[in-house]
């Protein structure tokens, strides 16, 4: 996979782009995107169950989608998401206050 196609794949599964990377089907890429979202949602919820309960399903889904799209998360390990999620929340809180 070329570096350009790697970036296109990464951007698509993170929800940063709607452009399919070359050589992949839309159905397959939507599965990858869902799996990334699901993994992030489950790992973040495990660390912050009260936040999910407080926000409710719709707001939680929007928050996780934005986190996956906007975060600087680069680790291949879902276990590293807790600290990245805290960084994301801090950054978002600061931008909302500005």
N, C-alpha and C positions, 0 to 999 in steps of 0.2 A: 504494500500500500504506500503510495507516494505521500510525502509530507503534506501536500495540499489536500489530498483525499483524507488523510488522518485528521486534519483540522476541520474539514467539512463534516466528517463523521462525528467528531467531538462536539462541534457546534450544534449539529442536529439533535443528538441525544440529550444535550443539555437544554434544548429549547431555544437556543440562540439564533437558529436559522431554520427556515422551512425548506431550504434547498437540499434535495437528496444528494448524498455523495455518489459519485460515479460507481456503478457496479452493484448497487444495493437496491432492493425493492422497497417500495413505500411501506408495505405491510411489515416487512422485517425490521425496518428502521423504527416504526411505531412501537414494535415490541421492545426493541432496545431502549427507546426513550421511556417507555412505561417502567421497565425494569430498573432503570437508573432512578427514576422518580420514586418508585416503590421502595427500593433499598434505602434511599435517603430519608424518606418519610418514616420508615420503620426504625432506623437507627436514631434519628432525631427524637422521635416519640419516646423511645426507650429511655432517653436522657431527660426529656422534658414532658412527661405525661400530663402534668397539670396545665401546661400551656395549651396542649391540644384540646383538653377538656374545656378550658376557658374560651378558646377561640371558636370551637364548633367546627363541623366538617368542612363547610364551604371556605371559611377564612383560613383554616389549616391547609387545605389543598392549594389555595392561592399563595400562601406563605412559602410552602415547600417548593412549589413551581418557581417562585421568584428566587428562592435560595439556590436551587439547582442552576438556574439560569445566570444569576448575578455573582455567585460566590467565587472565590479564588481557589476553591478546592481542587487540588491536583493529585492528591494521594489516591492510589488504587485501593486503599483500605477504607471500608465504610466505618470502621471503628474510629477513624480520625475525624469524623464529621462533627463530633460534639464541640471541639474547639473551633472548628471552622464556622459552625453555626453561631457560636457566641460572638465571633469576630464579625460575622454578617449582621447579627442583630445590633451590635454596637455601631457599626458603620451606618446601618439604616436609621437607627435612632438619632445619630448625629446629623444625618442629612435631613431628617424630618424636622429637627430643631432649628436648622439654618433657614 
